Amino acid sequence: MIPMSVEEIKQFWHGFCERQRIKPEVRAEGDKRIEADPEFWADQTMWQLVEAISGNGSVKPKGERRDE
């Protein structure tokens, strides 16, 4: 895991959202997911977080298997 606090991850996420013009409701959902599992999201890209929120990504919530 990358050693970052929840606030540092969220600051990075917020900057990403501003640069990419991410909708406020997606940003809010990202905040919730980061708060729920900061260790996981510290090691993922912000695009993976967007994809997980939109349902288009292969990132699964903690505890779920990803069959390949």
For each residue, the residues with C-beta under 8 A, 3 or more apart:
1: 39 42 43
2: 42 43
3: 42
4: 8 9 12 38 42
5: 8 9 38
6: 9 10 34 35 38
7: 10 11
8: 4 5 11 12
9: 4 5 6 12 13 34 38 41 42
10: 6 7 13 14 31 34 35
11: 7 8 14 15
12: 4 8 9 15 16 46
13: 9 10 16 17 27 30 31 34 41 46 49
14: 10 11 17 18 27
15: 11 12 18 19
16: 12 13 19 20 22 46
17: 13 14 20 21 22 26 27 30 46
18: 14 15 21 22
19: 15 16
20: 16 17 46 50
21: 17 18
22: 16 17 18 26 27 30 50
23: 26 27
24: 27 28
25: 28 29
26: 17 22 23 29 30 50 53 54
27: 13 14 17 22 23 24 30 31
28: 24 25 31 32
29: 25 26 32 33 53
30: 13 17 22 26 27 33 34 46 49 50 53
31: 10 13 27 28 34 35
32: 28 29 35 36
33: 29 30 36 37 41 49 52 53
34: 6 9 10 13 30 31 37 38 41 49
35: 6 10 31 32 38
36: 32 33
37: 33 34 40 41 61 62
38: 4 5 6 9 34 35 41 42
39: 1 42 43
40: 37 43 44 62
41: 9 13 33 34 37 38 44 49
42: 1 2 3 4 9 38 39
43: 1 2 39 40
44: 40 41 48 49 59
45: 48 49
46: 12 13 16 17 20 30 49 50
47: 50 51
48: 44 45 51 52 57 59
49: 13 30 33 34 41 44 45 46 52 53 59
50: 20 22 26 30 46 47 53 54 57
51: 47 48 54 56 57 58 59
52: 33 48 49 55 57 59 61
53: 26 29 30 33 49 50
54: 26 50 51 57
55: 52
56: 51
57: 48 50 51 52 54
58: 51 66
59: 44 48 49 51 52
60: 64 65 66
61: 37 52 64
62: 37 40
63:
64: 60 61
65: 60
66: 58 60
67:
68:
